[in-house]
Amino acid sequence: MASFEVIGGKPLKGEIVPQGAKNEALQILCAVLLTAEPVTISNIPNIRDVNKLIELLRDMGVKVEQLAPDTYRFQADAVNIDYLDSAEFVAQGRALRGSVMILGPMLARFGKCQLPKPGGDKIGRRPMDTHFLGLEKLGGKLTMDGHDFYRITAENGLRGTHMLLDEASVTGTANIVMAAVLAEGITTIYNAACEPYLQQLCKMLVRMGAKINGIGSNLLTVEGVESLGGTEHRMLPDMIEIGSFIGLAAMTGSEITIKDCQIAELGLIPDTFRKLGIQMEFRGDDIHIPAQAHYEIATYLDGSILTVSDHTWPGFTPDLLSIVLVVATQAQGTVLIHQKMFESRLFFVDKLIDMGAQIILCDPHRATVIGLDQRTKLRGITMTSPDIRAGVALLIAALSADGRSVIENVEQIDRGYQYIDERLQALGAQIRRL
């Protein structure tokens, strides 16, 4: 198990380029299963979760050719459905949350799929009901072996229908859309997720020959077609990385320029960090964060304490609440962090408290942060990364802290951030992989 050794308290400086979007990749890669023709995808991040999914596709019989460090060509013209019965597939599926995204494409094209309960971050309950309820409404028949192995079939094919999703699940919507594009008739999906990454998937499917209306809204209309063709697709930069780098710059008092951010696709992310007092300047599609000695948390017009909470898109993404929380520890002022979606995602704050942060964990979903306003630096400690986003929040805290920190279990960070130690070293960070 690897660790990062970090010597903190040093301002950073320079330019950094965000990787391709992890959450987009997990959908886009599985969409290659919908066609026998070649699909070329670029700006793919070199991270553990994505690499494991590519390995899974290859083991399922998809031809995979790497054309460049971030570009692959996929061709699913000889998928081995029997591989889904193997012990190797079960092990792969259990280890990777993104494996759930094969359900829609496999059911639509081959009439069946099976999957063990996927793994991923331990951040609370993450039910898959939306996926299966949607696929069942299209004509899929679900059976279960125990509570952790799913089989779904569509012997008579899938048929379009109207559905109102019980939650605007991004991955649930993606699975249903990928199934509906090859279903007979018209499918309407109300309360659909409309994140930029879901929009990217829909646009890619349209280039492949799908008929989808309402892209970018919460009402999607999908007219099924008989087959899809190949295409080329470039993924967006990772908005979670961009938000992480904004927080890193403020927390460490650094001057950093984040390149090629596709700012129009970031939603409320820049404005939310501005509410924490973080200055930034848009230069084309680059975001420049100047060095700041202090940053002050805004209040509401009546003077009450600011609340930052997560919402479905276009609200603020839950994946950045950990970053907002750690950045607030050195701000001037107080903020309430309300994590609505996952009840275990705030449990990393005990490490920040050990570092000297003033945080009150109100309950599993809420934490009040009283900023230290840089008067007292955090202190370096030894800690363990519990999940991807908390791990990066702890890394940012360590880079701002006085003294030496050790972050263990950095494989969690590697799942979502490519070459993070090397890229931070290029900015002047003292970080070493042990």
C-alpha beads as a LAMMPS data file, in Angstrom:
LAMMPS data file: protein, C-alpha beads

434 atoms
433 bonds

1 atom types
1 bond types

-500.0 500.0 xlo xhi
-500.0 500.0 ylo yhi
-500.0 500.0 zlo zhi

Masses

1 110.0

Atoms # bond

1 1 1 0.000 0.000 0.000
2 1 1 1.512 3.326 -1.094
3 1 1 1.676 6.600 0.853
4 1 1 2.417 10.248 0.132
5 1 1 4.939 12.116 2.245
6 1 1 4.154 15.833 2.112
7 1 1 6.163 18.747 3.487
8 1 1 3.622 21.539 3.618
9 1 1 3.508 25.288 4.073
10 1 1 5.094 26.185 0.745
11 1 1 3.251 28.338 -1.861
12 1 1 3.015 26.802 -5.319
13 1 1 3.191 28.500 -8.694
14 1 1 2.635 27.591 -12.324
15 1 1 0.187 26.082 -14.790
16 1 1 -1.657 22.790 -14.563
17 1 1 -3.841 20.985 -17.108
18 1 1 -6.875 19.047 -15.832
19 1 1 -7.226 15.437 -16.911
20 1 1 -10.167 14.050 -18.844
21 1 1 -13.323 13.612 -16.808
22 1 1 -13.444 10.382 -14.803
23 1 1 -17.222 10.376 -14.415
24 1 1 -17.713 10.896 -18.138
25 1 1 -15.228 8.167 -19.023
26 1 1 -17.115 5.450 -17.130
27 1 1 -20.223 6.110 -19.264
28 1 1 -18.545 6.782 -22.601
29 1 1 -16.348 3.681 -22.471
30 1 1 -19.300 1.378 -21.871
31 1 1 -21.201 2.937 -24.783
32 1 1 -18.735 1.269 -27.177
33 1 1 -20.623 -1.978 -26.442
34 1 1 -23.618 -0.618 -28.390
35 1 1 -21.999 -1.007 -31.824
36 1 1 -19.836 -3.423 -33.774
37 1 1 -18.091 -0.508 -35.488
38 1 1 -14.921 1.244 -34.248
39 1 1 -15.233 4.049 -31.683
40 1 1 -12.257 6.343 -30.991
41 1 1 -12.161 8.221 -27.677
42 1 1 -9.604 10.857 -26.677
43 1 1 -8.706 12.727 -23.469
44 1 1 -9.106 9.518 -21.456
45 1 1 -7.539 9.917 -17.988
46 1 1 -4.849 7.443 -16.949
47 1 1 -6.368 6.527 -13.579
48 1 1 -7.049 3.250 -11.817
49 1 1 -10.844 3.135 -12.186
50 1 1 -10.738 3.947 -15.906
51 1 1 -7.877 1.539 -16.598
52 1 1 -9.752 -1.241 -14.804
53 1 1 -12.829 -0.594 -16.931
54 1 1 -10.762 -0.701 -20.138
55 1 1 -9.270 -3.988 -18.937
56 1 1 -12.774 -5.327 -18.280
57 1 1 -13.918 -4.391 -21.798
58 1 1 -10.836 -6.053 -23.292
59 1 1 -11.496 -9.231 -21.309
60 1 1 -15.100 -9.204 -22.563
61 1 1 -13.766 -9.442 -26.111
62 1 1 -13.701 -5.759 -27.104
63 1 1 -10.718 -4.966 -29.332
64 1 1 -8.714 -2.189 -27.646
65 1 1 -5.958 -0.270 -29.430
66 1 1 -4.083 2.579 -27.761
67 1 1 -3.390 5.272 -30.370
68 1 1 -1.826 7.866 -28.042
69 1 1 -1.313 8.251 -24.276
70 1 1 -4.890 9.534 -23.895
71 1 1 -6.554 8.067 -27.008
72 1 1 -7.969 4.581 -27.635
73 1 1 -9.885 2.865 -30.418
74 1 1 -12.486 0.295 -29.347
75 1 1 -14.372 -2.220 -31.474
76 1 1 -16.981 -4.477 -29.880
77 1 1 -17.611 -6.755 -32.868
78 1 1 -16.850 -10.007 -31.033
79 1 1 -18.113 -9.612 -27.461
80 1 1 -17.790 -12.831 -25.445
81 1 1 -21.035 -12.958 -23.473
82 1 1 -19.940 -16.177 -21.773
83 1 1 -17.153 -14.239 -20.021
84 1 1 -19.834 -12.810 -17.733
85 1 1 -20.137 -16.290 -16.178
86 1 1 -16.471 -16.426 -15.209
87 1 1 -14.968 -15.944 -11.773
88 1 1 -12.630 -13.340 -13.286
89 1 1 -15.575 -11.191 -14.360
90 1 1 -17.182 -11.451 -10.934
91 1 1 -13.951 -10.280 -9.285
92 1 1 -13.578 -7.392 -11.728
93 1 1 -17.180 -6.287 -11.317
94 1 1 -17.011 -6.302 -7.536
95 1 1 -13.861 -4.160 -7.551
96 1 1 -15.181 -1.413 -9.821
97 1 1 -18.202 0.841 -9.370
98 1 1 -18.132 1.753 -13.056
99 1 1 -18.902 -1.829 -14.077
100 1 1 -22.601 -1.043 -13.544
101 1 1 -22.504 0.951 -16.788
102 1 1 -22.364 -2.180 -18.951
103 1 1 -25.941 -3.105 -18.010
104 1 1 -27.819 -0.857 -20.452
105 1 1 -25.615 -1.477 -23.505
106 1 1 -25.443 -5.248 -23.012
107 1 1 -29.192 -5.586 -22.423
108 1 1 -30.005 -3.448 -25.478
109 1 1 -27.654 -5.164 -27.896
110 1 1 -27.480 -8.752 -26.636
111 1 1 -30.697 -9.142 -24.643
112 1 1 -29.049 -10.031 -21.359
113 1 1 -26.457 -9.016 -18.794
114 1 1 -25.395 -10.001 -15.316
115 1 1 -23.316 -8.268 -12.711
116 1 1 -22.119 -8.654 -9.139
117 1 1 -22.821 -5.768 -6.796
118 1 1 -20.205 -3.183 -7.826
119 1 1 -17.547 -1.779 -5.506
120 1 1 -16.272 1.789 -5.272
121 1 1 -16.021 4.416 -2.554
122 1 1 -17.393 3.622 0.911
123 1 1 -19.352 6.861 1.261
124 1 1 -22.719 5.476 2.352
125 1 1 -25.582 3.670 0.684
126 1 1 -25.536 3.815 -3.114
127 1 1 -28.582 1.816 -4.237
128 1 1 -28.940 0.723 -7.859
129 1 1 -32.735 0.675 -7.892
130 1 1 -33.047 3.494 -10.447
131 1 1 -30.949 1.503 -12.951
132 1 1 -33.028 -1.642 -12.682
133 1 1 -36.449 0.017 -12.380
134 1 1 -35.768 1.897 -15.619
135 1 1 -34.469 -1.169 -17.447
136 1 1 -37.471 -3.205 -16.240
137 1 1 -39.863 -0.565 -17.598
138 1 1 -38.184 -1.019 -20.978
139 1 1 -38.924 -4.744 -20.813
140 1 1 -36.006 -6.190 -18.885
141 1 1 -36.650 -8.979 -16.396
142 1 1 -34.551 -8.863 -13.228
143 1 1 -33.623 -11.836 -11.069
144 1 1 -31.225 -11.864 -8.117
145 1 1 -28.942 -14.434 -6.533
146 1 1 -28.935 -13.380 -2.914
147 1 1 -28.471 -9.661 -2.411
148 1 1 -25.317 -9.127 -4.414
149 1 1 -25.652 -10.656 -7.881
150 1 1 -28.018 -9.349 -10.551
151 1 1 -29.262 -10.941 -13.774
152 1 1 -31.406 -9.074 -16.277
153 1 1 -32.784 -10.377 -19.574
154 1 1 -34.981 -9.107 -22.415
155 1 1 -35.887 -12.213 -24.420
156 1 1 -38.488 -10.353 -26.481
157 1 1 -36.412 -7.210 -26.892
158 1 1 -36.851 -3.788 -25.306
159 1 1 -39.801 -1.496 -25.965
160 1 1 -40.040 2.242 -25.480
161 1 1 -42.186 3.589 -22.679
162 1 1 -42.722 6.643 -20.487
163 1 1 -40.981 6.708 -17.143
164 1 1 -40.571 9.127 -14.262
165 1 1 -37.306 8.392 -12.465
166 1 1 -37.445 8.220 -8.678
167 1 1 -34.172 10.168 -8.551
168 1 1 -32.128 12.097 -11.103
169 1 1 -29.325 9.544 -11.016
170 1 1 -26.537 10.298 -13.489
171 1 1 -25.428 6.707 -13.956
172 1 1 -29.025 5.471 -13.797
173 1 1 -30.068 7.900 -16.547
174 1 1 -27.027 6.916 -18.625
175 1 1 -27.836 3.207 -18.381
176 1 1 -31.476 3.784 -19.327
177 1 1 -30.564 6.031 -22.276
178 1 1 -28.061 3.472 -23.594
179 1 1 -30.746 0.795 -23.430
180 1 1 -33.462 2.998 -24.943
181 1 1 -31.480 3.970 -28.061
182 1 1 -31.879 0.394 -29.379
183 1 1 -35.384 -0.223 -27.968
184 1 1 -38.407 -0.425 -30.256
185 1 1 -40.488 2.750 -30.210
186 1 1 -40.214 5.968 -28.201
187 1 1 -38.991 6.305 -24.626
188 1 1 -39.558 9.430 -22.552
189 1 1 -37.446 9.829 -19.411
190 1 1 -38.674 12.474 -16.969
191 1 1 -36.541 13.644 -14.017
192 1 1 -33.516 12.604 -16.063
193 1 1 -30.073 13.743 -14.966
194 1 1 -28.722 16.538 -17.150
195 1 1 -25.060 16.866 -16.066
196 1 1 -22.571 17.868 -18.784
197 1 1 -21.186 14.313 -18.754
198 1 1 -24.640 12.876 -19.480
199 1 1 -25.021 15.478 -22.244
200 1 1 -21.690 14.323 -23.650
201 1 1 -22.919 10.725 -23.723
202 1 1 -26.131 11.725 -25.517
203 1 1 -24.258 13.793 -28.105
204 1 1 -21.908 10.891 -28.762
205 1 1 -24.847 8.499 -29.191
206 1 1 -26.499 10.921 -31.632
207 1 1 -23.312 10.949 -33.726
208 1 1 -23.520 7.149 -33.699
209 1 1 -27.050 7.330 -35.161
210 1 1 -29.268 7.534 -32.070
211 1 1 -32.301 9.834 -31.976
212 1 1 -32.376 11.783 -28.691
213 1 1 -34.229 15.040 -28.015
214 1 1 -34.127 17.244 -24.916
215 1 1 -30.380 16.919 -24.300
216 1 1 -29.423 19.197 -21.418
217 1 1 -32.925 19.102 -19.877
218 1 1 -34.572 16.756 -17.387
219 1 1 -36.950 15.383 -20.034
220 1 1 -35.298 13.162 -22.626
221 1 1 -37.141 11.651 -25.588
222 1 1 -35.408 8.687 -27.238
223 1 1 -36.628 7.135 -30.476
224 1 1 -35.127 3.683 -30.831
225 1 1 -33.109 2.702 -33.898
226 1 1 -32.110 -0.720 -35.209
227 1 1 -28.357 -0.249 -34.897
228 1 1 -25.625 2.284 -34.163
229 1 1 -22.380 3.057 -35.984
230 1 1 -18.926 4.169 -34.972
231 1 1 -17.767 7.667 -34.079
232 1 1 -15.003 9.771 -32.567
233 1 1 -15.405 11.485 -29.204
234 1 1 -13.303 13.795 -27.029
235 1 1 -14.083 13.944 -23.333
236 1 1 -14.466 17.106 -21.260
237 1 1 -11.862 18.127 -18.683
238 1 1 -12.629 16.851 -15.186
239 1 1 -14.647 19.490 -13.316
240 1 1 -13.788 17.874 -9.972
241 1 1 -10.084 18.257 -10.675
242 1 1 -10.635 21.875 -11.681
243 1 1 -12.471 22.588 -8.426
244 1 1 -9.769 20.757 -6.475
245 1 1 -7.053 22.934 -8.027
246 1 1 -9.016 26.124 -7.262
247 1 1 -9.196 25.032 -3.629
248 1 1 -5.532 24.030 -3.592
249 1 1 -4.456 27.468 -4.826
250 1 1 -6.458 29.311 -2.158
251 1 1 -5.505 26.998 0.705
252 1 1 -1.773 27.246 -0.013
253 1 1 -1.716 30.939 -0.980
254 1 1 -0.520 29.997 -4.461
255 1 1 -0.692 31.571 -7.899
256 1 1 -1.951 28.879 -10.257
257 1 1 -3.419 28.904 -13.757
258 1 1 -5.684 25.984 -14.655
259 1 1 -5.611 25.454 -18.416
260 1 1 -8.384 24.474 -20.853
261 1 1 -11.215 24.295 -18.307
262 1 1 -14.261 24.440 -20.632
263 1 1 -15.622 27.079 -18.235
264 1 1 -19.111 27.040 -19.774
265 1 1 -19.539 23.453 -18.515
266 1 1 -18.561 24.153 -14.876
267 1 1 -21.957 25.353 -13.682
268 1 1 -21.915 26.770 -10.144
269 1 1 -18.399 25.608 -9.316
270 1 1 -16.598 28.962 -9.837
271 1 1 -19.323 30.967 -8.080
272 1 1 -19.354 28.604 -5.094
273 1 1 -15.620 29.052 -4.560
274 1 1 -16.064 32.814 -4.971
275 1 1 -18.504 32.683 -2.030
276 1 1 -15.573 31.434 0.039
277 1 1 -13.704 34.595 -0.926
278 1 1 -11.470 33.018 -3.557
279 1 1 -10.519 35.395 -6.355
280 1 1 -10.222 34.059 -9.889
281 1 1 -9.916 35.445 -13.375
282 1 1 -11.152 33.830 -16.568
283 1 1 -8.647 34.088 -19.400
284 1 1 -10.386 32.503 -22.346
285 1 1 -10.949 28.940 -21.124
286 1 1 -8.177 29.191 -18.500
287 1 1 -8.827 30.020 -14.839
288 1 1 -6.142 32.109 -13.105
289 1 1 -6.126 32.119 -9.292
290 1 1 -3.856 34.825 -7.826
291 1 1 -1.975 34.336 -4.566
292 1 1 -4.177 35.443 -1.668
293 1 1 -3.035 35.987 1.915
294 1 1 -6.657 35.888 3.120
295 1 1 -10.064 34.924 1.789
296 1 1 -13.350 35.689 3.516
297 1 1 -16.514 33.575 3.457
298 1 1 -19.589 35.495 2.333
299 1 1 -22.772 35.660 4.391
300 1 1 -26.372 35.885 3.265
301 1 1 -27.899 39.352 2.844
302 1 1 -29.378 39.217 6.342
303 1 1 -25.963 38.378 7.812
304 1 1 -26.715 34.706 8.502
305 1 1 -24.111 31.963 8.039
306 1 1 -23.533 30.680 4.515
307 1 1 -24.600 27.109 3.734
308 1 1 -22.937 25.159 0.923
309 1 1 -24.879 22.040 -0.013
310 1 1 -24.956 19.549 -2.855
311 1 1 -27.736 19.303 -5.420
312 1 1 -28.418 17.523 -8.661
313 1 1 -27.163 19.424 -11.712
314 1 1 -27.192 22.335 -12.277
315 1 1 -26.668 22.547 -8.524
316 1 1 -23.305 22.145 -6.844
317 1 1 -21.721 18.719 -7.255
318 1 1 -21.377 16.544 -4.119
319 1 1 -17.894 15.477 -5.256
320 1 1 -16.511 18.926 -4.363
321 1 1 -18.006 19.379 -0.893
322 1 1 -14.933 17.735 0.670
323 1 1 -12.749 20.319 -1.083
324 1 1 -14.968 23.238 -0.010
325 1 1 -14.864 21.986 3.571
326 1 1 -11.081 21.786 3.781
327 1 1 -10.600 25.164 2.062
328 1 1 -12.997 26.787 4.556
329 1 1 -10.766 25.734 7.471
330 1 1 -8.315 28.556 6.615
331 1 1 -10.875 31.155 5.508
332 1 1 -12.157 34.086 7.552
333 1 1 -15.689 33.310 8.650
334 1 1 -17.976 30.353 9.182
335 1 1 -19.799 28.035 6.792
336 1 1 -22.203 25.127 7.177
337 1 1 -21.428 22.209 4.837
338 1 1 -24.523 20.096 4.122
339 1 1 -23.798 16.809 2.341
340 1 1 -27.274 15.548 1.434
341 1 1 -26.586 12.582 -0.812
342 1 1 -24.116 10.388 1.096
343 1 1 -24.186 9.882 4.839
344 1 1 -20.543 8.788 5.254
345 1 1 -18.726 11.376 3.186
346 1 1 -17.979 13.792 6.041
347 1 1 -16.378 11.235 8.314
348 1 1 -12.882 12.295 7.233
349 1 1 -13.153 15.532 9.232
350 1 1 -11.639 13.872 12.304
351 1 1 -8.297 13.970 10.499
352 1 1 -8.685 17.706 9.856
353 1 1 -9.571 18.255 13.520
354 1 1 -6.383 16.390 14.482
355 1 1 -4.514 18.825 12.216
356 1 1 -5.952 21.755 14.173
357 1 1 -9.039 22.663 12.125
358 1 1 -12.098 24.012 13.941
359 1 1 -14.959 21.828 12.733
360 1 1 -18.149 20.708 14.442
361 1 1 -19.579 17.527 12.927
362 1 1 -23.263 18.143 13.584
363 1 1 -24.479 14.797 12.220
364 1 1 -23.511 12.444 9.337
365 1 1 -24.691 15.027 6.803
366 1 1 -23.663 18.406 8.235
367 1 1 -20.467 20.029 9.474
368 1 1 -19.870 23.597 10.645
369 1 1 -16.428 24.991 9.801
370 1 1 -15.018 27.959 11.727
371 1 1 -12.209 29.357 9.613
372 1 1 -8.786 30.029 11.158
373 1 1 -8.082 32.906 8.716
374 1 1 -4.463 31.729 8.324
375 1 1 -3.735 32.843 11.913
376 1 1 -2.973 29.272 12.923
377 1 1 -1.639 26.855 10.343
378 1 1 -2.775 23.254 10.258
379 1 1 -0.119 20.838 11.488
380 1 1 1.187 17.804 9.666
381 1 1 0.042 14.364 10.843
382 1 1 -0.196 10.777 9.583
383 1 1 -3.619 9.939 8.153
384 1 1 -5.407 7.536 5.808
385 1 1 -7.376 8.389 2.664
386 1 1 -10.900 6.921 3.026
387 1 1 -12.147 7.703 -0.512
388 1 1 -11.124 9.584 -3.661
389 1 1 -12.482 13.031 -2.842
390 1 1 -11.674 13.012 0.867
391 1 1 -8.178 11.815 -0.032
392 1 1 -7.544 14.869 -2.215
393 1 1 -9.030 17.153 0.444
394 1 1 -6.540 15.704 2.944
395 1 1 -3.746 16.152 0.406
396 1 1 -4.656 19.840 0.040
397 1 1 -4.689 20.181 3.826
398 1 1 -1.245 18.549 4.038
399 1 1 0.199 20.886 1.390
400 1 1 -0.978 23.893 3.423
401 1 1 0.089 22.534 6.835
402 1 1 3.241 23.195 8.800
403 1 1 5.580 20.236 8.898
404 1 1 5.456 16.706 7.562
405 1 1 2.315 14.746 6.757
406 1 1 1.929 11.167 5.586
407 1 1 -1.215 10.139 3.713
408 1 1 -1.695 6.393 3.546
409 1 1 -3.865 4.365 1.165
410 1 1 -3.221 6.777 -1.708
411 1 1 -4.452 4.113 -4.123
412 1 1 -7.825 5.741 -3.401
413 1 1 -6.510 9.047 -4.769
414 1 1 -4.945 7.253 -7.760
415 1 1 -8.401 5.956 -8.669
416 1 1 -9.475 9.473 -9.626
417 1 1 -6.409 11.697 -10.177
418 1 1 -3.698 10.842 -12.702
419 1 1 -0.029 11.452 -11.837
420 1 1 -1.174 13.786 -9.057
421 1 1 2.155 13.739 -7.235
422 1 1 4.149 14.468 -10.392
423 1 1 1.842 17.279 -11.485
424 1 1 1.987 18.906 -8.046
425 1 1 5.763 18.560 -7.989
426 1 1 5.820 20.564 -11.241
427 1 1 4.114 23.388 -9.312
428 1 1 6.777 23.230 -6.609
429 1 1 5.057 20.957 -4.093
430 1 1 7.211 18.841 -1.773
431 1 1 5.455 15.523 -2.196
432 1 1 6.986 12.082 -2.452
433 1 1 5.409 8.688 -3.081
434 1 1 6.554 6.107 -0.540

Bonds

1 1 1 2
2 1 2 3
3 1 3 4
4 1 4 5
5 1 5 6
6 1 6 7
7 1 7 8
8 1 8 9
9 1 9 10
10 1 10 11
11 1 11 12
12 1 12 13
13 1 13 14
14 1 14 15
15 1 15 16
16 1 16 17
17 1 17 18
18 1 18 19
19 1 19 20
20 1 20 21
21 1 21 22
22 1 22 23
23 1 23 24
24 1 24 25
25 1 25 26
26 1 26 27
27 1 27 28
28 1 28 29
29 1 29 30
30 1 30 31
31 1 31 32
32 1 32 33
33 1 33 34
34 1 34 35
35 1 35 36
36 1 36 37
37 1 37 38
38 1 38 39
39 1 39 40
40 1 40 41
41 1 41 42
42 1 42 43
43 1 43 44
44 1 44 45
45 1 45 46
46 1 46 47
47 1 47 48
48 1 48 49
49 1 49 50
50 1 50 51
51 1 51 52
52 1 52 53
53 1 53 54
54 1 54 55
55 1 55 56
56 1 56 57
57 1 57 58
58 1 58 59
59 1 59 60
60 1 60 61
61 1 61 62
62 1 62 63
63 1 63 64
64 1 64 65
65 1 65 66
66 1 66 67
67 1 67 68
68 1 68 69
69 1 69 70
70 1 70 71
71 1 71 72
72 1 72 73
73 1 73 74
74 1 74 75
75 1 75 76
76 1 76 77
77 1 77 78
78 1 78 79
79 1 79 80
80 1 80 81
81 1 81 82
82 1 82 83
83 1 83 84
84 1 84 85
85 1 85 86
86 1 86 87
87 1 87 88
88 1 88 89
89 1 89 90
90 1 90 91
91 1 91 92
92 1 92 93
93 1 93 94
94 1 94 95
95 1 95 96
96 1 96 97
97 1 97 98
98 1 98 99
99 1 99 100
100 1 100 101
101 1 101 102
102 1 102 103
103 1 103 104
104 1 104 105
105 1 105 106
106 1 106 107
107 1 107 108
108 1 108 109
109 1 109 110
110 1 110 111
111 1 111 112
112 1 112 113
113 1 113 114
114 1 114 115
115 1 115 116
116 1 116 117
117 1 117 118
118 1 118 119
119 1 119 120
120 1 120 121
121 1 121 122
122 1 122 123
123 1 123 124
124 1 124 125
125 1 125 126
126 1 126 127
127 1 127 128
128 1 128 129
129 1 129 130
130 1 130 131
131 1 131 132
132 1 132 133
133 1 133 134
134 1 134 135
135 1 135 136
136 1 136 137
137 1 137 138
138 1 138 139
139 1 139 140
140 1 140 141
141 1 141 142
142 1 142 143
143 1 143 144
144 1 144 145
145 1 145 146
146 1 146 147
147 1 147 148
148 1 148 149
149 1 149 150
150 1 150 151
151 1 151 152
152 1 152 153
153 1 153 154
154 1 154 155
155 1 155 156
156 1 156 157
157 1 157 158
158 1 158 159
159 1 159 160
160 1 160 161
161 1 161 162
162 1 162 163
163 1 163 164
164 1 164 165
165 1 165 166
166 1 166 167
167 1 167 168
168 1 168 169
169 1 169 170
170 1 170 171
171 1 171 172
172 1 172 173
173 1 173 174
174 1 174 175
175 1 175 176
176 1 176 177
177 1 177 178
178 1 178 179
179 1 179 180
180 1 180 181
181 1 181 182
182 1 182 183
183 1 183 184
184 1 184 185
185 1 185 186
186 1 186 187
187 1 187 188
188 1 188 189
189 1 189 190
190 1 190 191
191 1 191 192
192 1 192 193
193 1 193 194
194 1 194 195
195 1 195 196
196 1 196 197
197 1 197 198
198 1 198 199
199 1 199 200
200 1 200 201
201 1 201 202
202 1 202 203
203 1 203 204
204 1 204 205
205 1 205 206
206 1 206 207
207 1 207 208
208 1 208 209
209 1 209 210
210 1 210 211
211 1 211 212
212 1 212 213
213 1 213 214
214 1 214 215
215 1 215 216
216 1 216 217
217 1 217 218
218 1 218 219
219 1 219 220
220 1 220 221
221 1 221 222
222 1 222 223
223 1 223 224
224 1 224 225
225 1 225 226
226 1 226 227
227 1 227 228
228 1 228 229
229 1 229 230
230 1 230 231
231 1 231 232
232 1 232 233
233 1 233 234
234 1 234 235
235 1 235 236
236 1 236 237
237 1 237 238
238 1 238 239
239 1 239 240
240 1 240 241
241 1 241 242
242 1 242 243
243 1 243 244
244 1 244 245
245 1 245 246
246 1 246 247
247 1 247 248
248 1 248 249
249 1 249 250
250 1 250 251
251 1 251 252
252 1 252 253
253 1 253 254
254 1 254 255
255 1 255 256
256 1 256 257
257 1 257 258
258 1 258 259
259 1 259 260
260 1 260 261
261 1 261 262
262 1 262 263
263 1 263 264
264 1 264 265
265 1 265 266
266 1 266 267
267 1 267 268
268 1 268 269
269 1 269 270
270 1 270 271
271 1 271 272
272 1 272 273
273 1 273 274
274 1 274 275
275 1 275 276
276 1 276 277
277 1 277 278
278 1 278 279
279 1 279 280
280 1 280 281
281 1 281 282
282 1 282 283
283 1 283 284
284 1 284 285
285 1 285 286
286 1 286 287
287 1 287 288
288 1 288 289
289 1 289 290
290 1 290 291
291 1 291 292
292 1 292 293
293 1 293 294
294 1 294 295
295 1 295 296
296 1 296 297
297 1 297 298
298 1 298 299
299 1 299 300
300 1 300 301
301 1 301 302
302 1 302 303
303 1 303 304
304 1 304 305
305 1 305 306
306 1 306 307
307 1 307 308
308 1 308 309
309 1 309 310
310 1 310 311
311 1 311 312
312 1 312 313
313 1 313 314
314 1 314 315
315 1 315 316
316 1 316 317
317 1 317 318
318 1 318 319
319 1 319 320
320 1 320 321
321 1 321 322
322 1 322 323
323 1 323 324
324 1 324 325
325 1 325 326
326 1 326 327
327 1 327 328
328 1 328 329
329 1 329 330
330 1 330 331
331 1 331 332
332 1 332 333
333 1 333 334
334 1 334 335
335 1 335 336
336 1 336 337
337 1 337 338
338 1 338 339
339 1 339 340
340 1 340 341
341 1 341 342
342 1 342 343
343 1 343 344
344 1 344 345
345 1 345 346
346 1 346 347
347 1 347 348
348 1 348 349
349 1 349 350
350 1 350 351
351 1 351 352
352 1 352 353
353 1 353 354
354 1 354 355
355 1 355 356
356 1 356 357
357 1 357 358
358 1 358 359
359 1 359 360
360 1 360 361
361 1 361 362
362 1 362 363
363 1 363 364
364 1 364 365
365 1 365 366
366 1 366 367
367 1 367 368
368 1 368 369
369 1 369 370
370 1 370 371
371 1 371 372
372 1 372 373
373 1 373 374
374 1 374 375
375 1 375 376
376 1 376 377
377 1 377 378
378 1 378 379
379 1 379 380
380 1 380 381
381 1 381 382
382 1 382 383
383 1 383 384
384 1 384 385
385 1 385 386
386 1 386 387
387 1 387 388
388 1 388 389
389 1 389 390
390 1 390 391
391 1 391 392
392 1 392 393
393 1 393 394
394 1 394 395
395 1 395 396
396 1 396 397
397 1 397 398
398 1 398 399
399 1 399 400
400 1 400 401
401 1 401 402
402 1 402 403
403 1 403 404
404 1 404 405
405 1 405 406
406 1 406 407
407 1 407 408
408 1 408 409
409 1 409 410
410 1 410 411
411 1 411 412
412 1 412 413
413 1 413 414
414 1 414 415
415 1 415 416
416 1 416 417
417 1 417 418
418 1 418 419
419 1 419 420
420 1 420 421
421 1 421 422
422 1 422 423
423 1 423 424
424 1 424 425
425 1 425 426
426 1 426 427
427 1 427 428
428 1 428 429
429 1 429 430
430 1 430 431
431 1 431 432
432 1 432 433
433 1 433 434
